Amino acid sequence: MKYLVMLAFAAILLSLGSALFFMMKGGQDKDPAKSGSMVKALAMRVGFSILLFICILVSWKLGWIQPTGIAAGQ
């Protein structure tokens, strides 16, 4: 599970970096194709983030991961 989370974070950072690249490269031009690439990269980042959150919640419900830290009310 730890490796899946690390892979998901890497995918999130990679898509965020590619969106930055498309924004910096296409900032002078008003080409819709370049702007569409940036939007796609940001949409993928949001999708990866939501997928990671859902995977963590499902893993917790199935008992694959356990919360750690201070118990509530102490």
ZADO-1210 file (C-alpha; in nm, 4 decimals, padded with zeros to 6 digits):
<atoms>
<atom x="00.0000" y="00.0000" z="00.0000" code="MET" pos="1"/>
<atom x="00.2878" y="00.2320" z="00.0778" code="LYS" pos="2"/>
<atom x="00.4213" y="00.1964" z="-00.2755" code="TYR" pos="3"/>
<atom x="00.0801" y="00.2667" z="-00.4276" code="LEU" pos="4"/>
<atom x="00.0561" y="00.5915" z="-00.2316" code="VAL" pos="5"/>
<atom x="00.4081" y="00.6927" z="-00.3357" code="MET" pos="6"/>
<atom x="00.3255" y="00.6155" z="-00.6987" code="LEU" pos="7"/>
<atom x="00.0059" y="00.8202" z="-00.6778" code="ALA" pos="8"/>
<atom x="00.1920" y="01.1171" z="-00.5280" code="PHE" pos="9"/>
<atom x="00.4523" y="01.0910" z="-00.8046" code="ALA" pos="10"/>
<atom x="00.1747" y="01.0911" z="-01.0677" code="ALA" pos="11"/>
<atom x="00.0142" y="01.3958" z="-00.9046" code="ILE" pos="12"/>
<atom x="00.3428" y="01.5857" z="-00.9020" code="LEU" pos="13"/>
<atom x="00.4243" y="01.4812" z="-01.2583" code="LEU" pos="14"/>
<atom x="00.0908" y="01.6029" z="-01.3923" code="SER" pos="15"/>
<atom x="00.1270" y="01.9273" z="-01.1971" code="LEU" pos="16"/>
<atom x="00.4744" y="01.9757" z="-01.3445" code="GLY" pos="17"/>
<atom x="00.3513" y="01.9083" z="-01.6968" code="SER" pos="18"/>
<atom x="00.0722" y="02.1643" z="-01.6476" code="ALA" pos="19"/>
<atom x="00.3341" y="02.4169" z="-01.5377" code="LEU" pos="20"/>
<atom x="00.5417" y="02.3342" z="-01.8460" code="PHE" pos="21"/>
<atom x="00.2438" y="02.3827" z="-02.0796" code="PHE" pos="22"/>
<atom x="00.1525" y="02.7066" z="-01.9043" code="MET" pos="23"/>
<atom x="00.5044" y="02.8488" z="-01.9317" code="MET" pos="24"/>
<atom x="00.5537" y="02.7342" z="-02.2897" code="LYS" pos="25"/>
<atom x="00.2128" y="02.8443" z="-02.4156" code="GLY" pos="26"/>
<atom x="00.1841" y="03.1637" z="-02.2146" code="GLY" pos="27"/>
<atom x="00.2662" y="03.3966" z="-02.5062" code="GLN" pos="28"/>
<atom x="00.0511" y="03.2213" z="-02.7645" code="ASP" pos="29"/>
<atom x="-00.3245" y="03.2096" z="-02.7451" code="LYS" pos="30"/>
<atom x="-00.3268" y="02.8673" z="-02.9089" code="ASP" pos="31"/>
<atom x="-00.6227" y="02.6641" z="-02.7782" code="PRO" pos="32"/>
<atom x="-00.4358" y="02.3357" z="-02.8312" code="ALA" pos="33"/>
<atom x="-00.1660" y="02.4346" z="-02.5825" code="LYS" pos="34"/>
<atom x="-00.4208" y="02.5649" z="-02.3367" code="SER" pos="35"/>
<atom x="-00.6125" y="02.2395" z="-02.3726" code="GLY" pos="36"/>
<atom x="-00.2976" y="02.0468" z="-02.2805" code="SER" pos="37"/>
<atom x="-00.2626" y="02.2444" z="-01.9596" code="MET" pos="38"/>
<atom x="-00.6277" y="02.1875" z="-01.8707" code="VAL" pos="39"/>
<atom x="-00.5912" y="01.8134" z="-01.9389" code="LYS" pos="40"/>
<atom x="-00.2852" y="01.7926" z="-01.7138" code="ALA" pos="41"/>
<atom x="-00.4635" y="01.9753" z="-01.4322" code="LEU" pos="42"/>
<atom x="-00.7726" y="01.7567" z="-01.4743" code="ALA" pos="43"/>
<atom x="-00.5526" y="01.4472" z="-01.4492" code="MET" pos="44"/>
<atom x="-00.3995" y="01.5858" z="-01.1288" code="ARG" pos="45"/>
<atom x="-00.7424" y="01.6319" z="-00.9761" code="VAL" pos="46"/>
<atom x="-00.8432" y="01.2832" z="-01.0886" code="GLY" pos="47"/>
<atom x="-00.5295" y="01.1278" z="-00.9368" code="PHE" pos="48"/>
<atom x="-00.5918" y="01.3129" z="-00.6094" code="SER" pos="49"/>
<atom x="-00.9516" y="01.1940" z="-00.5875" code="ILE" pos="50"/>
<atom x="-00.8495" y="00.8382" z="-00.6759" code="LEU" pos="51"/>
<atom x="-00.5809" y="00.8412" z="-00.4059" code="LEU" pos="52"/>
<atom x="-00.8294" y="00.9670" z="-00.1469" code="PHE" pos="53"/>
<atom x="-01.0831" y="00.6986" z="-00.2397" code="ILE" pos="54"/>
<atom x="-00.8161" y="00.4264" z="-00.2284" code="CYS" pos="55"/>
<atom x="-00.7091" y="00.5357" z="00.1193" code="ILE" pos="56"/>
<atom x="-01.0687" y="00.5365" z="00.2447" code="LEU" pos="57"/>
<atom x="-01.1421" y="00.1933" z="00.0964" code="VAL" pos="58"/>
<atom x="-00.8184" y="00.0521" z="00.2394" code="SER" pos="59"/>
<atom x="-00.9097" y="00.1841" z="00.5835" code="TRP" pos="60"/>
<atom x="-01.2616" y="00.0370" z="00.5625" code="LYS" pos="61"/>
<atom x="-01.1251" y="-00.3038" z="00.4546" code="LEU" pos="62"/>
<atom x="-00.8721" y="-00.3005" z="00.7395" code="GLY" pos="63"/>
<atom x="-00.5620" y="-00.2957" z="00.5175" code="TRP" pos="64"/>
<atom x="-00.4356" y="00.0196" z="00.6906" code="ILE" pos="65"/>
<atom x="-00.4858" y="00.1364" z="01.0470" code="GLN" pos="66"/>
<atom x="-00.4896" y="00.4945" z="01.1720" code="PRO" pos="67"/>
<atom x="-00.2093" y="00.5915" z="01.4068" code="THR" pos="68"/>
<atom x="-00.1566" y="00.8780" z="01.6442" code="GLY" pos="69"/>
<atom x="-00.3386" y="01.0120" z="01.9447" code="ILE" pos="70"/>
<atom x="-00.6789" y="00.8599" z="02.0137" code="ALA" pos="71"/>
<atom x="-00.9745" y="01.0962" z="02.0088" code="ALA" pos="72"/>
<atom x="-01.0674" y="01.2481" z="02.3441" code="GLY" pos="73"/>
<atom x="-00.7251" y="01.2234" z="02.5070" code="GLN" pos="74"/>
</atoms>
